[in-house]
Amino acid sequence: MRHLGAIAGRELRSYFVSPMAYAVLAVFSLLAGFFLVMQVLSFNAAIAYLEQTQQLETLDRFNLNEVVVYGYYHVIWIVLLLLVPGLTMGLFSNEKANGTEELLLTSPITIWELVLGKYLAAGAMVTLLIAVVAGFIGILFAYGDPEPLQTAAGLLGLWLLALTYAAIGAFTSSMTPSPLVAFVFSVLVLLMLFFLGFAVDVGMGAQAGGAGADGLLENLRWISSDGHFDELTRGLVDTRSLAYFGFMIGVFLLLTKASVESVRWR
């Protein structure tokens, strides 16, 4: 792994040579700030309504984490689903389109160094995005009193989710010379993972039963990202959720390696 840092550094610099990284960071910062303001305004409006209508029991259950932070993290989840594929779509497809893929594969670096180096660069970019979210969340601590551990668990969930999306984006980019095709394919995969949990719930409600069917649906639910992320945003740091993200990242990096390596056999 001697060349890992050099590959990651080269890829990271390529982000900032073009306007793409600045555009993504700017758009993400604007969206993250806008949605936080909207969540806070909605929270204040709900508090004012409950006070006016004397719904004191409901008012007692209102807090920043359950209403503002939880909802904010889920909105950012949707934003990441669309932005992360934009960051990863050119990781390998640009090499194919520019004709430099064969040069890389014949250079004195291993496939794992190439895959992990590019993934680390994408991981650094998504970490910057999560740092932006953390900065906006910090404003809530300056003017409010959110629960620190639950808030941190939600940030951890966002970061792991973004890293998983980056691994999926790396895989789709390795399959095509077109960054646009890689972007569309990546978004489709992420949407499938997003809606899989809802589909499983519908299937469980519709099917008549059976141990085999229940087991299959439970396995599909585990593959879906929404349940694991939702647990972390609620402050439940479960090893099963952490294992899920580690498993998904590992699987898609292995698939990326296999996809890149398959070029040698074509």
C-alpha positions as CSV (number, residue, x, y, z in Angstrom):
1,M,0.0,0.0,0.0
2,R,2.9,2.3,-0.6
3,H,1.1,4.3,-3.3
4,L,-2.2,4.6,-1.5
5,G,-1.6,8.2,-0.3
6,A,-0.3,9.3,-3.7
7,I,-3.3,8.0,-5.5
8,A,-5.7,9.5,-2.9
9,G,-3.9,12.8,-3.0
10,R,-4.0,12.9,-6.8
11,E,-7.7,12.1,-7.0
12,L,-8.5,14.7,-4.2
13,R,-6.6,17.4,-6.1
14,S,-8.5,16.6,-9.2
15,Y,-11.7,17.5,-7.5
16,F,-10.5,21.0,-6.7
17,V,-8.8,21.6,-10.1
18,S,-12.2,21.6,-11.6
19,P,-15.2,23.7,-10.4
20,M,-17.1,20.6,-9.4
21,A,-15.9,20.3,-5.8
22,Y,-16.6,24.0,-5.1
23,A,-20.0,23.8,-6.8
24,V,-21.0,20.7,-4.8
25,L,-19.8,22.2,-1.5
26,A,-21.5,25.5,-2.3
27,V,-24.8,23.9,-3.3
28,F,-24.7,21.5,-0.3
29,S,-24.0,24.3,2.1
30,L,-26.9,26.4,0.8
31,L,-29.3,23.5,1.0
32,A,-28.1,22.4,4.4
33,G,-28.5,25.9,5.8
34,F,-31.9,26.4,4.1
35,F,-33.4,23.1,5.4
36,L,-32.1,23.8,8.9
37,V,-33.8,27.2,9.0
38,M,-37.0,25.7,7.7
39,Q,-36.9,23.0,10.4
40,V,-36.3,25.6,13.1
41,L,-39.1,27.9,11.8
42,S,-41.5,24.9,11.6
43,F,-40.5,24.0,15.2
44,N,-41.2,27.5,16.5
45,A,-44.5,27.7,14.6
46,A,-45.6,24.4,16.2
47,I,-44.6,25.6,19.7
48,A,-46.5,28.8,19.2
49,Y,-49.6,26.8,18.1
50,L,-49.5,24.4,21.0
51,E,-49.1,27.3,23.5
52,Q,-52.1,29.1,22.0
53,T,-54.3,26.0,22.1
54,Q,-53.1,25.0,25.6
55,Q,-51.9,21.6,24.5
56,L,-49.5,21.4,27.3
57,E,-49.0,17.6,27.4
58,T,-48.0,17.6,23.7
59,L,-45.8,20.7,24.3
60,D,-43.9,18.8,27.0
61,R,-43.0,16.1,24.5
62,F,-41.6,18.6,22.0
63,N,-37.8,18.8,21.9
64,L,-35.1,19.8,19.4
65,N,-33.9,16.3,18.7
66,E,-37.2,14.7,18.0
67,V,-38.6,17.5,15.9
68,V,-35.7,19.5,14.4
69,V,-32.5,17.4,14.4
70,Y,-34.2,14.1,13.5
71,G,-36.1,15.7,10.6
72,Y,-33.1,17.6,9.5
73,Y,-30.9,14.5,9.2
74,H,-33.5,12.7,7.1
75,V,-33.7,15.7,4.7
76,I,-29.9,15.7,4.4
77,W,-30.1,12.0,3.7
78,I,-32.1,12.8,0.5
79,V,-29.6,15.5,-0.5
80,L,-26.7,13.1,-0.1
81,L,-28.5,10.5,-2.2
82,L,-28.3,12.9,-5.1
83,L,-25.0,14.7,-4.5
84,V,-22.7,11.8,-3.6
85,P,-23.2,10.1,-7.0
86,G,-22.1,13.4,-8.6
87,L,-18.9,13.2,-6.6
88,T,-18.1,9.6,-7.5
89,M,-19.3,9.3,-11.1
90,G,-15.9,10.2,-12.6
91,L,-13.7,8.1,-10.3
92,F,-13.1,5.4,-12.8
93,S,-15.3,6.4,-15.8
94,N,-13.0,9.4,-16.6
95,E,-10.0,7.0,-16.8
96,K,-11.9,4.9,-19.2
97,A,-13.1,7.8,-21.3
98,N,-9.6,9.4,-21.4
99,G,-7.9,6.2,-22.2
100,T,-5.7,6.2,-19.1
101,E,-7.2,3.1,-17.5
102,E,-4.7,0.7,-19.2
103,L,-1.8,3.0,-18.2
104,L,-2.9,2.8,-14.6
105,L,-3.3,-0.9,-14.7
106,T,0.2,-1.5,-16.1
107,S,1.8,0.9,-13.6
108,P,3.6,-0.5,-10.5
109,I,0.5,-0.2,-8.3
110,T,-1.9,-2.9,-7.2
111,I,-5.6,-2.9,-8.0
112,W,-6.4,-2.5,-4.3
113,E,-4.2,0.6,-4.1
114,L,-6.0,2.1,-7.1
115,V,-9.5,1.3,-5.7
116,L,-8.8,2.3,-2.1
117,G,-6.9,5.4,-3.1
118,K,-9.8,6.7,-5.2
119,Y,-12.3,5.7,-2.6
120,L,-10.4,7.5,0.1
121,A,-10.5,10.7,-2.0
122,A,-14.2,10.3,-2.4
123,G,-14.5,9.6,1.4
124,A,-12.6,12.8,2.2
125,M,-15.1,14.8,0.1
126,V,-18.2,13.3,1.7
127,T,-16.5,13.9,5.1
128,L,-16.3,17.6,4.2
129,L,-20.1,17.5,3.5
130,I,-20.8,16.0,6.9
131,A,-18.5,18.6,8.5
132,V,-20.7,21.3,6.9
133,V,-23.8,19.6,8.5
134,A,-22.0,19.4,11.9
135,G,-21.2,23.1,11.6
136,F,-24.9,24.0,11.2
137,I,-25.9,21.6,14.0
138,G,-23.4,23.4,16.2
139,I,-25.6,26.5,15.8
140,L,-28.4,24.7,17.6
141,F,-26.1,24.1,20.6
142,A,-25.3,27.8,20.7
143,Y,-29.0,28.8,20.9
144,G,-30.8,25.6,22.1
145,D,-30.2,22.5,24.2
146,P,-30.2,19.4,21.9
147,E,-29.1,16.0,23.3
148,P,-25.4,15.7,22.5
149,L,-25.1,11.9,22.3
150,Q,-28.2,11.5,20.1
151,T,-27.1,14.3,17.9
152,A,-23.6,12.8,17.5
153,A,-25.1,9.4,16.8
154,G,-27.1,10.9,14.0
155,L,-24.0,12.6,12.5
156,L,-22.3,9.2,12.7
157,G,-25.2,7.7,10.8
158,L,-25.0,10.4,8.1
159,W,-21.2,9.9,7.7
160,L,-21.5,6.1,7.4
161,L,-24.3,6.5,5.0
162,A,-22.3,8.9,2.8
163,L,-19.3,6.6,2.9
164,T,-21.6,3.7,1.8
165,Y,-22.9,5.8,-1.0
166,A,-19.4,6.7,-2.1
167,A,-18.5,2.9,-2.3
168,I,-21.6,2.3,-4.4
169,G,-20.7,5.2,-6.6
170,A,-17.2,3.9,-7.1
171,F,-18.6,0.6,-8.2
172,T,-21.0,2.1,-10.8
173,S,-18.2,4.4,-12.1
174,S,-16.0,1.4,-12.7
175,M,-18.6,-0.3,-14.9
176,T,-18.9,2.4,-17.6
177,P,-16.8,5.0,-19.5
178,S,-19.7,7.5,-19.2
179,P,-19.9,9.6,-16.0
180,L,-23.5,10.4,-16.7
181,V,-24.4,6.7,-17.0
182,A,-22.5,6.0,-13.8
183,F,-24.4,8.8,-12.0
184,V,-27.8,7.5,-13.1
185,F,-27.0,3.9,-12.3
186,S,-25.7,5.0,-8.8
187,V,-28.8,7.0,-8.1
188,L,-31.0,4.1,-9.1
189,V,-29.1,1.7,-6.8
190,L,-29.4,4.2,-3.9
191,L,-33.1,4.7,-4.5
192,M,-33.6,0.9,-4.4
193,L,-31.8,0.7,-1.1
194,F,-33.9,3.7,0.1
195,F,-37.3,2.2,-0.8
196,L,-36.5,-1.4,-0.1
197,G,-37.5,-1.0,3.6
198,F,-40.9,0.4,2.5
199,A,-41.4,-2.4,0.0
200,V,-40.7,-5.0,2.7
201,D,-43.2,-3.4,5.1
202,V,-45.8,-3.5,2.3
203,G,-44.9,-7.1,1.6
204,M,-45.2,-8.1,5.2
205,G,-48.6,-6.5,5.4
206,A,-49.8,-8.2,2.2
207,Q,-48.4,-11.7,2.5
208,A,-50.2,-14.4,4.4
209,G,-47.3,-15.7,6.3
210,G,-44.7,-18.5,6.2
211,A,-41.4,-18.9,7.8
212,G,-39.5,-18.9,4.5
213,A,-41.2,-15.7,3.2
214,D,-40.7,-13.9,6.6
215,G,-37.1,-14.8,6.6
216,L,-36.6,-13.5,3.1
217,L,-38.4,-10.2,3.9
218,E,-36.3,-9.8,7.0
219,N,-33.1,-10.3,5.0
220,L,-34.3,-7.7,2.5
221,R,-35.1,-5.3,5.3
222,W,-31.6,-5.7,6.7
223,I,-30.1,-4.8,3.2
224,S,-32.2,-1.6,3.2
225,S,-30.4,1.4,4.5
226,D,-33.3,3.3,6.0
227,G,-33.8,1.2,9.2
228,H,-30.1,1.3,10.2
229,F,-29.9,5.0,9.6
230,D,-33.1,5.7,11.4
231,E,-31.8,3.9,14.5
232,L,-28.7,6.0,14.6
233,T,-30.6,9.3,14.2
234,R,-32.7,8.2,17.2
235,G,-29.5,7.7,19.2
236,L,-29.5,3.9,19.1
237,V,-25.9,3.0,18.3
238,D,-26.4,-0.7,17.6
239,T,-23.5,-2.9,16.5
240,R,-25.8,-4.5,13.8
241,S,-26.2,-1.1,12.2
242,L,-22.5,-0.4,12.3
243,A,-21.8,-3.9,10.9
244,Y,-24.3,-3.2,8.1
245,F,-22.4,-0.1,6.9
246,G,-19.1,-1.9,7.2
247,F,-20.5,-4.8,5.2
248,M,-22.0,-2.7,2.4
249,I,-18.8,-0.6,2.0
250,G,-16.7,-3.8,1.9
251,V,-18.9,-5.6,-0.6
252,F,-19.0,-2.7,-3.0
253,L,-15.3,-2.1,-2.8
254,L,-14.8,-5.8,-3.6
255,L,-17.1,-5.5,-6.5
256,T,-15.2,-2.4,-7.7
257,K,-11.9,-4.2,-7.5
258,A,-13.4,-7.1,-9.5
259,S,-14.8,-4.7,-12.1
260,V,-11.5,-2.8,-12.5
261,E,-9.5,-6.1,-12.6
262,S,-11.8,-7.6,-15.3
263,V,-10.4,-5.1,-17.8
264,R,-7.2,-7.3,-17.9
265,W,-9.3,-10.3,-19.2
266,R,-11.2,-8.5,-21.9
